[in-house]
């Protein structure tokens, strides 16, 4: 990817941000130039640590497939008080930028809701075939109880099944980018930098070891997207690092990608 900065990689699972099933947190978003990115990372370097999943494959990529209903309920929600996104998320790792990123095999179904800077995320990890059956409505309650024993995961499953039953969503867009992650303040602060955002036709869930690179790229997004997720008030060092940056609270990968898809189809 041209212009990609050499930064610490993420842990490949977003575990730090999603350890609580329905935790509320605030989220800030910025679209940065290369110079702003370098300055920000320098400012936070002594207060954060990189998240790294695999030392042998330090580069982490995120492949997200968004779903929507026939009446585009999720896309329309972007203009409302509470923006809602239903998505499938996969992760891939690579040793260098020239080798194919390979899927880790971890698959997640997520329902994310945002109201201004406040957000919540309901997240369920399950095998690819289980998530596919949830989405097509064929998974039975008894099967779910057997395969997902944890009470919190059962609650997530029930909520997500209800969401799918109400909306009948289908895959409509895949986003692809390299993600680097930092954490600080004992996990209260999480910083992610997404680079090389691409919008693609929806991709099928893959298996561990598959090449994660999506097919045809429909459009490109901003070069560098900085997101800061917080539990509580921002520490002084973070407030200083973001003082000169202009927030982009209305920016949405999902919304931008859907607009690009609709323009292409017109």
C-alpha positions as CSV (number, residue, x, y, z in Angstrom):
1,X,0.0,0.0,0.0
2,X,1.5,3.3,-1.1
3,X,2.1,5.7,1.8
4,X,1.5,3.3,4.6
5,X,3.3,4.2,7.8
6,X,5.4,1.6,9.6
7,X,3.6,1.4,12.9
8,X,2.9,-1.1,15.7
9,X,0.3,-3.7,14.7
10,X,-2.9,-4.6,16.5
11,X,-3.6,-7.8,18.4
12,X,-5.8,-9.0,15.6
13,X,-8.9,-9.4,17.8
14,X,-9.9,-6.0,19.1
15,X,-10.0,-7.8,22.5
16,X,-9.0,-4.8,24.6
17,X,-11.9,-2.7,23.2
18,X,-14.5,-5.5,23.3
19,X,-13.9,-7.3,26.6
20,X,-17.2,-6.2,27.9
21,X,-20.3,-7.4,26.0
22,X,-22.2,-4.2,26.1
23,X,-19.8,-1.6,27.6
24,X,-20.5,2.0,26.7
25,X,-17.5,4.2,25.9
26,X,-16.8,7.4,24.1
27,X,-15.2,7.5,20.7
28,X,-13.3,10.3,18.9
29,X,-12.5,10.1,15.2
30,X,-10.0,12.1,13.2
31,X,-8.9,12.1,9.5
32,X,-5.2,12.9,9.5
33,X,-2.5,13.9,7.2
34,X,0.8,12.0,7.3
35,X,2.5,14.8,9.2
36,X,-0.3,14.9,11.8
37,X,-0.1,11.2,12.2
38,X,3.6,11.2,12.9
39,X,3.3,14.1,15.4
40,X,0.4,12.4,17.2
41,X,2.2,9.1,17.5
42,X,5.3,10.8,18.8
43,X,3.2,12.6,21.4
44,X,1.6,9.5,22.8
45,X,4.5,7.1,22.5
46,X,5.6,7.3,26.1
47,X,2.1,6.8,27.4
48,X,1.0,3.8,25.3
49,X,2.1,0.3,24.4
50,X,1.5,-1.4,21.0
51,X,-0.9,-4.4,20.8
52,X,0.8,-7.3,19.0
53,X,-0.8,-10.6,18.2
54,X,2.0,-12.5,16.4
55,X,5.6,-11.4,16.5
56,X,6.3,-13.4,13.4
57,X,3.5,-11.7,11.5
58,X,3.3,-8.2,13.0
59,X,1.1,-6.5,10.3
60,X,-2.6,-6.7,11.1
61,X,-5.5,-6.2,8.7
62,X,-9.3,-5.9,9.2
63,X,-11.9,-7.2,6.8
64,X,-15.4,-6.0,7.6
65,X,-18.5,-7.0,5.7
66,X,-21.5,-4.8,6.4
67,X,-25.1,-6.0,6.2
68,X,-28.3,-4.1,5.5
69,X,-32.0,-4.7,5.0
70,X,-33.8,-4.3,1.7
71,X,-35.1,-0.9,2.9
72,X,-31.6,0.1,3.9
73,X,-32.6,0.6,7.6
74,X,-29.0,0.6,8.8
75,X,-27.8,3.1,6.2
76,X,-30.8,5.4,6.9
77,X,-30.0,5.3,10.6
78,X,-26.7,7.1,9.9
79,X,-28.8,10.3,9.6
80,X,-30.8,9.7,12.8
81,X,-30.1,10.1,16.5
82,X,-28.6,6.6,16.8
83,X,-26.5,5.2,14.0
84,X,-26.7,1.4,13.8
85,X,-24.4,-1.0,11.9
86,X,-24.6,-4.8,11.7
87,X,-21.4,-6.3,10.4
88,X,-19.2,-9.4,10.1
89,X,-15.6,-8.9,11.1
90,X,-12.5,-10.9,10.2
91,X,-8.8,-10.4,10.9
92,X,-5.6,-11.2,8.8
93,X,-1.9,-11.1,9.5
94,X,1.2,-10.7,7.4
95,X,4.9,-10.5,7.9
96,X,5.5,-7.8,5.2
97,X,3.4,-5.5,3.0
98,X,4.3,-7.5,-0.1
99,X,3.0,-10.9,1.1
100,X,-0.7,-11.9,1.1
101,X,-2.4,-11.3,4.5
102,X,-3.8,-14.6,5.7
103,X,-7.0,-14.8,7.7
104,X,-6.7,-15.9,11.4
105,X,-10.0,-17.8,11.3
106,X,-11.6,-15.7,13.9
107,X,-15.1,-14.5,12.9
108,X,-17.4,-12.0,14.7
109,X,-20.9,-10.8,14.2
110,X,-21.3,-7.3,15.7
111,X,-24.1,-4.8,16.2
112,X,-22.6,-1.4,16.9
113,X,-24.7,1.6,17.9
114,X,-23.5,5.2,18.2
115,X,-25.1,8.4,19.5
116,X,-22.7,11.3,19.1
117,X,-19.5,10.3,20.9
118,X,-21.2,7.5,22.9
119,X,-21.1,4.0,21.5
120,X,-22.0,0.4,22.4
121,X,-21.1,-2.8,20.7
122,X,-22.7,-6.2,20.9
123,X,-20.2,-8.8,19.7
124,X,-20.4,-12.6,19.2
125,X,-17.4,-14.8,18.2
126,X,-18.3,-18.0,16.5
127,X,-17.1,-20.3,13.8
128,X,-17.8,-19.2,10.2
129,X,-20.5,-21.8,9.6
130,X,-22.3,-20.9,12.8
131,X,-22.5,-17.2,11.9
132,X,-23.7,-18.1,8.4
133,X,-26.5,-20.1,9.9
134,X,-27.4,-17.3,12.2
135,X,-27.7,-15.0,9.3
136,X,-29.8,-17.3,7.2
137,X,-32.0,-18.1,10.2
138,X,-31.4,-21.8,10.2
139,X,-29.7,-22.2,13.6
140,X,-31.9,-23.7,16.2
141,X,-32.1,-22.6,19.9
142,X,-31.0,-26.0,21.2
143,X,-28.0,-26.1,18.9
144,X,-27.1,-22.6,20.1
145,X,-27.2,-23.7,23.8
146,X,-24.9,-26.6,23.1
147,X,-22.4,-24.7,21.0
148,X,-22.4,-21.4,23.1
149,X,-22.3,-22.3,26.7
150,X,-21.3,-19.0,28.2
151,X,-24.3,-17.0,29.5
152,X,-23.1,-13.7,28.1
153,X,-22.5,-15.2,24.7
154,X,-26.0,-16.8,24.8
155,X,-27.4,-13.3,25.5
156,X,-25.5,-11.9,22.6
157,X,-26.7,-14.7,20.4
158,X,-30.3,-14.2,21.3
159,X,-30.1,-10.4,20.7
160,X,-28.4,-10.8,17.4
161,X,-30.8,-13.5,16.2
162,X,-33.7,-11.2,17.0
163,X,-32.0,-8.4,15.1
164,X,-31.5,-10.7,12.1
165,X,-35.1,-11.9,12.3
166,X,-36.4,-8.4,12.4
167,X,-34.4,-7.0,9.5
168,X,-33.4,-9.9,7.3
169,X,-30.1,-8.3,6.4
170,X,-27.8,-9.4,3.6
171,X,-24.1,-8.6,2.9
172,X,-23.8,-5.4,1.0
173,X,-20.3,-3.9,1.4
174,X,-16.8,-5.0,2.5
175,X,-14.2,-2.7,3.9
176,X,-10.5,-3.5,4.0
177,X,-7.6,-1.7,5.8
178,X,-4.5,-2.1,7.8
179,X,-5.0,-1.5,11.5
180,X,-2.3,-0.5,14.1
181,X,-3.3,-0.3,17.7
182,X,-2.0,1.2,21.0
183,X,-3.4,1.0,24.5
184,X,-2.8,3.1,27.6
185,X,-4.0,3.9,31.1
186,X,-4.4,0.2,31.9
187,X,-6.8,-0.3,29.0
188,X,-8.9,2.8,29.6
189,X,-7.5,4.3,26.4
190,X,-7.3,2.5,23.1
191,X,-6.0,4.1,19.9
192,X,-6.3,2.7,16.5
193,X,-4.9,3.9,13.2
194,X,-6.5,2.6,10.0
195,X,-4.6,3.0,6.8
196,X,-5.4,2.2,3.1
197,X,-9.1,2.0,3.5
198,X,-10.7,0.3,0.5
199,X,-14.4,-0.3,-0.4
200,X,-15.2,-3.6,-2.1
201,X,-18.1,-5.9,-3.1
202,X,-19.2,-8.0,-0.1
203,X,-16.9,-10.9,0.6
204,X,-17.9,-14.4,2.0
205,X,-16.5,-15.4,5.3
206,X,-13.2,-17.2,5.0
207,X,-11.3,-19.9,6.8
208,X,-7.9,-19.7,8.7
209,X,-5.1,-19.5,6.2
210,X,-7.1,-18.1,3.3
211,X,-5.8,-15.0,1.5
212,X,-7.8,-12.2,3.0
213,X,-7.2,-9.7,0.2
214,X,-10.7,-8.7,-1.2
215,X,-11.5,-8.7,-4.9
216,X,-12.1,-5.6,-7.0
217,X,-11.8,-2.3,-5.2
218,X,-14.7,0.0,-5.9
219,X,-13.4,3.1,-4.2
220,X,-10.8,4.3,-1.8
221,X,-11.4,6.1,1.5
222,X,-9.2,8.5,3.5
223,X,-5.6,7.5,3.9
224,X,-5.4,7.7,7.7
225,X,-8.3,7.3,10.1
226,X,-7.5,7.8,13.8
227,X,-10.0,6.5,16.4
228,X,-9.6,7.0,20.2
229,X,-11.9,4.9,22.5
230,X,-12.1,6.0,26.1
231,X,-13.6,4.7,29.3
232,X,-14.0,7.9,31.4
233,X,-12.4,11.3,30.9
234,X,-9.3,11.6,28.6
235,X,-6.0,11.8,30.5
236,X,-4.0,15.1,30.2
237,X,-1.4,13.6,27.9
238,X,-4.1,12.5,25.4
239,X,-5.8,15.9,25.6
240,X,-2.6,17.6,24.7
241,X,-1.9,15.2,21.8
242,X,-5.3,15.9,20.2
243,X,-5.5,19.6,20.9
244,X,-4.6,20.7,17.4
245,X,-6.6,18.0,15.6
246,X,-10.1,18.6,14.1
247,X,-12.5,15.8,14.9
248,X,-14.6,14.1,12.2
249,X,-17.6,12.8,14.3
250,X,-19.8,12.3,11.2
251,X,-17.4,10.2,9.3
252,X,-18.5,6.6,8.8
253,X,-16.8,3.9,6.8
254,X,-20.1,2.2,6.3
255,X,-21.9,5.3,5.0
256,X,-19.0,6.3,2.7
257,X,-18.8,2.9,1.2
258,X,-22.5,2.5,0.6
259,X,-22.6,5.9,-1.1
260,X,-19.7,4.7,-3.3
261,X,-21.6,1.5,-4.2
262,X,-24.8,3.3,-5.0
263,X,-22.9,5.8,-7.3
264,X,-21.3,2.9,-9.1
265,X,-24.6,1.2,-9.6
266,X,-26.3,4.4,-10.9
